[in-house]
Amino acid sequence: MLTLSGGRKNVKTFQVVNAGVIEHEIVARDTLFKLSRLYYGNAGGWNRIYQANQGILANPNALEIGQVLRIPQ
């Protein structure tokens, strides 16, 4: 398990599942845009994260604290 603080109060917790996927636990104020910037360097990858998690995300704008999302690499 690894953590990133990014200079923010909320600590990001994630785990490398395999060479192509990271699991990220949602914390307060996370959005798919923010996750895309964190993992891909720009907000344009938010839909890639959404597509990888459609089984647990009914709405890309309604992330729940504690949800674990898969971040494809």
MARPARO-87790 format. One record per residue (C-alpha): residue number from 1; residue in one letter; x, y, z. Coordinates in nm, 3 decimals. Example, Ala and Ser with C-alpha at 12.3 -4.5 7.8 and 13.67 -1.06 7.14 Angstrom:
num=1&residu=A&east=1.230&north=-0.450&up=0.780
num=2&residu=S&east=1.367&north=-0.106&up=0.714
END
This chain:
num=1&residu=M&east=0.000&north=0.000&up=0.000
num=2&residu=L&east=0.141&north=0.341&up=-0.096
num=3&residu=T&east=0.031&north=0.691&up=-0.002
num=4&residu=L&east=0.056&north=1.030&up=-0.170
num=5&residu=S&east=-0.012&north=1.355&up=0.009
num=6&residu=G&east=0.029&north=1.595&up=-0.282
num=7&residu=G&east=0.050&north=1.881&up=-0.031
num=8&residu=R&east=-0.314&north=1.831&up=0.064
num=9&residu=K&east=-0.477&north=1.735&up=0.391
num=10&residu=N&east=-0.641&north=1.428&up=0.240
num=11&residu=V&east=-0.393&north=1.149&up=0.192
num=12&residu=K&east=-0.431&north=0.938&up=-0.120
num=13&residu=T&east=-0.407&north=0.566&up=-0.065
num=14&residu=F&east=-0.350&north=0.334&up=-0.355
num=15&residu=Q&east=-0.221&north=-0.012&up=-0.429
num=16&residu=V&east=-0.057&north=-0.147&up=-0.744
num=17&residu=V&east=-0.271&north=-0.449&up=-0.839
num=18&residu=N&east=-0.066&north=-0.556&up=-1.139
num=19&residu=A&east=0.151&north=-0.389&up=-1.400
num=20&residu=G&east=-0.150&north=-0.229&up=-1.571
num=21&residu=V&east=-0.385&north=-0.136&up=-1.286
num=22&residu=I&east=-0.371&north=0.067&up=-0.965
num=23&residu=E&east=-0.647&north=0.063&up=-0.703
num=24&residu=H&east=-0.727&north=0.402&up=-0.550
num=25&residu=E&east=-0.939&north=0.454&up=-0.237
num=26&residu=I&east=-1.165&north=0.760&up=-0.266
num=27&residu=V&east=-1.123&north=1.035&up=-0.007
num=28&residu=A&east=-1.316&north=1.359&up=0.047
num=29&residu=R&east=-1.316&north=1.593&up=-0.254
num=30&residu=D&east=-1.188&north=1.335&up=-0.501
num=31&residu=T&east=-1.326&north=1.363&up=-0.854
num=32&residu=L&east=-1.248&north=1.168&up=-1.168
num=33&residu=F&east=-1.086&north=1.486&up=-1.308
num=34&residu=K&east=-0.855&north=1.508&up=-1.006
num=35&residu=L&east=-0.769&north=1.138&up=-1.024
num=36&residu=S&east=-0.692&north=1.175&up=-1.393
num=37&residu=R&east=-0.454&north=1.465&up=-1.321
num=38&residu=L&east=-0.291&north=1.267&up=-1.039
num=39&residu=Y&east=-0.232&north=0.947&up=-1.235
num=40&residu=Y&east=-0.211&north=1.067&up=-1.597
num=41&residu=G&east=-0.087&north=1.425&up=-1.563
num=42&residu=N&east=-0.401&north=1.581&up=-1.716
num=43&residu=A&east=-0.778&north=1.580&up=-1.664
num=44&residu=G&east=-0.849&north=1.427&up=-2.004
num=45&residu=G&east=-0.829&north=1.069&up=-1.880
num=46&residu=W&east=-1.132&north=1.090&up=-1.649
num=47&residu=N&east=-1.348&north=0.889&up=-1.892
num=48&residu=R&east=-1.088&north=0.612&up=-1.905
num=49&residu=I&east=-1.117&north=0.579&up=-1.526
num=50&residu=Y&east=-1.497&north=0.590&up=-1.547
num=51&residu=Q&east=-1.507&north=0.319&up=-1.816
num=52&residu=A&east=-1.285&north=0.093&up=-1.604
num=53&residu=N&east=-1.522&north=0.132&up=-1.307
num=54&residu=Q&east=-1.870&north=0.132&up=-1.462
num=55&residu=G&east=-1.959&north=-0.176&up=-1.258
num=56&residu=I&east=-1.942&north=0.027&up=-0.936
num=57&residu=L&east=-2.003&north=0.383&up=-1.059
num=58&residu=A&east=-2.359&north=0.463&up=-1.161
num=59&residu=N&east=-2.269&north=0.831&up=-1.200
num=60&residu=P&east=-1.918&north=0.966&up=-1.273
num=61&residu=N&east=-1.997&north=1.271&up=-1.056
num=62&residu=A&east=-2.100&north=1.075&up=-0.746
num=63&residu=L&east=-1.791&north=0.916&up=-0.591
num=64&residu=E&east=-1.832&north=0.781&up=-0.239
num=65&residu=I&east=-1.562&north=0.805&up=0.028
num=66&residu=G&east=-1.406&north=0.463&up=0.077
num=67&residu=Q&east=-1.489&north=0.334&up=-0.272
num=68&residu=V&east=-1.195&north=0.164&up=-0.438
num=69&residu=L&east=-1.153&north=0.250&up=-0.805
num=70&residu=R&east=-0.931&north=0.076&up=-1.057
num=71&residu=I&east=-0.698&north=0.315&up=-1.241
num=72&residu=P&east=-0.580&north=0.160&up=-1.569
num=73&residu=Q&east=-0.226&north=0.250&up=-1.673
END
